């Protein structure tokens, strides 16, 4: 399954989001999913997401 995992962001909780997002991505990858991490530093650009992927935030 294609999963685009969004994490980070400009807010105060960005570091927590990155730590938990990295752990989630590792678990999904271990179970055979094709995971792309999208680490936000500002606005999300639609072209960063893959066609047909499930978006997890």
C-alpha positions as protocol buffer text, in pm:
chain_id: "A"
residue {
  index: 1
  type: UNK
  ca { x: 0 y: 0 z: 0 }
}
residue {
  index: 2
  type: UNK
  ca { x: 127 y: 350 z: -82 }
}
residue {
  index: 3
  type: UNK
  ca { x: 122 y: 574 z: 224 }
}
residue {
  index: 4
  type: UNK
  ca { x: 238 y: 936 z: 229 }
}
residue {
  index: 5
  type: UNK
  ca { x: 307 y: 1028 z: 591 }
}
residue {
  index: 6
  type: UNK
  ca { x: 294 y: 1398 z: 675 }
}
residue {
  index: 7
  type: UNK
  ca { x: 487 y: 1516 z: 979 }
}
residue {
  index: 8
  type: UNK
  ca { x: 661 y: 1822 z: 1119 }
}
residue {
  index: 9
  type: UNK
  ca { x: 514 y: 2160 z: 1046 }
}
residue {
  index: 10
  type: UNK
  ca { x: 593 y: 2513 z: 1157 }
}
residue {
  index: 11
  type: UNK
  ca { x: 444 y: 2487 z: 1509 }
}
residue {
  index: 12
  type: UNK
  ca { x: 593 y: 2422 z: 1852 }
}
residue {
  index: 13
  type: UNK
  ca { x: 503 y: 2052 z: 1834 }
}
residue {
  index: 14
  type: UNK
  ca { x: 701 y: 1990 z: 1513 }
}
residue {
  index: 15
  type: UNK
  ca { x: 977 y: 1794 z: 1689 }
}
residue {
  index: 16
  type: UNK
  ca { x: 723 y: 1565 z: 1857 }
}
residue {
  index: 17
  type: UNK
  ca { x: 548 y: 1516 z: 1522 }
}
residue {
  index: 18
  type: UNK
  ca { x: 877 y: 1420 z: 1357 }
}
residue {
  index: 19
  type: UNK
  ca { x: 966 y: 1168 z: 1629 }
}
residue {
  index: 20
  type: UNK
  ca { x: 626 y: 999 z: 1626 }
}
residue {
  index: 21
  type: UNK
  ca { x: 605 y: 1018 z: 1245 }
}
residue {
  index: 22
  type: UNK
  ca { x: 943 y: 848 z: 1210 }
}
residue {
  index: 23
  type: UNK
  ca { x: 832 y: 567 z: 1442 }
}
residue {
  index: 24
  type: UNK
  ca { x: 504 y: 522 z: 1253 }
}
residue {
  index: 25
  type: UNK
  ca { x: 686 y: 517 z: 918 }
}
residue {
  index: 26
  type: UNK
  ca { x: 926 y: 250 z: 1047 }
}
residue {
  index: 27
  type: UNK
  ca { x: 638 y: 31 z: 1162 }
}
residue {
  index: 28
  type: UNK
  ca { x: 450 y: 68 z: 836 }
}
residue {
  index: 29
  type: UNK
  ca { x: 765 y: -10 z: 636 }
}
residue {
  index: 30
  type: UNK
  ca { x: 835 y: -321 z: 847 }
}
residue {
  index: 31
  type: UNK
  ca { x: 487 y: -450 z: 765 }
}
residue {
  index: 32
  type: UNK
  ca { x: 550 y: -412 z: 392 }
}
residue {
  index: 33
  type: UNK
  ca { x: 400 y: -75 z: 307 }
}
residue {
  index: 34
  type: UNK
  ca { x: 561 y: 174 z: 68 }
}
residue {
  index: 35
  type: UNK
  ca { x: 596 y: 484 z: 286 }
}
residue {
  index: 36
  type: UNK
  ca { x: 701 y: 831 z: 173 }
}
residue {
  index: 37
  type: UNK
  ca { x: 774 y: 1082 z: 449 }
}
residue {
  index: 38
  type: UNK
  ca { x: 663 y: 1438 z: 378 }
}
residue {
  index: 39
  type: UNK
  ca { x: 836 y: 1661 z: 636 }
}
residue {
  index: 40
  type: UNK
  ca { x: 661 y: 1995 z: 637 }
}
residue {
  index: 41
  type: UNK
  ca { x: 847 y: 2316 z: 711 }
}
residue {
  index: 42
  type: UNK
  ca { x: 565 y: 2538 z: 583 }
}
residue {
  index: 43
  type: UNK
  ca { x: 274 y: 2488 z: 346 }
}
residue {
  index: 44
  type: UNK
  ca { x: 196 y: 2149 z: 192 }
}
residue {
  index: 45
  type: UNK
  ca { x: 242 y: 2141 z: -185 }
}
residue {
  index: 46
  type: UNK
  ca { x: 5 y: 1893 z: -358 }
}
residue {
  index: 47
  type: UNK
  ca { x: 279 y: 1776 z: -597 }
}
residue {
  index: 48
  type: UNK
  ca { x: 466 y: 1630 z: -298 }
}
residue {
  index: 49
  type: UNK
  ca { x: 197 y: 1361 z: -263 }
}
residue {
  index: 50
  type: UNK
  ca { x: 187 y: 1051 z: -480 }
}
residue {
  index: 51
  type: UNK
  ca { x: -111 y: 961 z: -696 }
}
residue {
  index: 52
  type: UNK
  ca { x: -306 y: 679 z: -537 }
}
residue {
  index: 53
  type: UNK
  ca { x: -142 y: 712 z: -196 }
}
residue {
  index: 54
  type: UNK
  ca { x: -324 y: 720 z: 135 }
}
residue {
  index: 55
  type: UNK
  ca { x: -225 y: 1032 z: 330 }
}
residue {
  index: 56
  type: UNK
  ca { x: -153 y: 982 z: 701 }
}
residue {
  index: 57
  type: UNK
  ca { x: -108 y: 1275 z: 936 }
}
